[in-house]
Amino acid sequence: MDSTSESDEGLIAKARGGDMDALDALVRRHQSWVFNLALRMVWRREVAEDATQEILIKAVTKLSTFAGQSAFRTWLFRI
């Protein structure tokens, strides 16, 4: 199974195990969603780009705290 069809949970498990390709796939999968959400909040592309980067960095560094009790995007939104 390639990373485009793998579930978020599968990618998260692999990323936690040190698979950088899985981590990259997870970030890329959700990057545009995070950007669009940030853009709706701040209304300025440059600020939304910066916010997206900050949010994704935080998601990567806090990935170990994702408990799987909600959808990954729900957890990501809370960040």
N, C-alpha and C positions, 0 to 999 in steps of 0.2 A: 504494500500500500504506500503510495507517495504522500507527501505532506499536504498536498492540496485536497486530498479526500480524507485525510485522517482527522479524527475528532480533536477538539481542543484538549480534552482530557488526555488523549494519547500523546499529543504534542507536549503537554505540560509534564507528564510523567517522564518522557524522554529528555526534556530540557532540564528537569531536576536531576536527572542522571548524568548530565554533562554534555548532552547532544546539542551542539551549537546550531546545527542545521534545523533542528526542531524548534529551538528558541527563535531563530530567524524567521521561520515559517509562521510561528505564532504571532510574532510582532507584525510581520507584513500583513497577515490576515486581518488584524484589527486596527492597523495604523490609519486607514482612511476613515473608519468609523469614529475613532478618537478625534481625528482632525475635524471632521464635520461637526461633531458635538462641541468641540472647543470653539469652532468658528461661529456657531449659533450663540454661544455664550458671550464672546468678546467682540464679534463683528469686525475684526481686523485680521487680515490674513497673516501678517508677520507675527502678531501676538499669538494667534492660534497655532502657528507652526512651532513657536517656542514652547507653548503649553503642551502640545502634542509630544514634543521631545521629552519634556520634563515628566509627563505622565507615563510614557513608555519606559523611561529609565527607572522610575519608581516601581512600575509593574515588574520589570525584570529583577530588580533587587529585592522585591518583596514576594516573588513568586512562591517561595516556600511557605508563605502564610495562606495561600489559596487552599481552602479546605474541601472544595468540591461540593459544598452544600447549596450552591447556587450556580447559575450559568456563569461562565468566565466573564462575559460582558457585564453582568450585574456586578461582579466583584471589581472589574476594571472601572466601571462607572463610579463606584464608591471611592476609588482612589482619587 
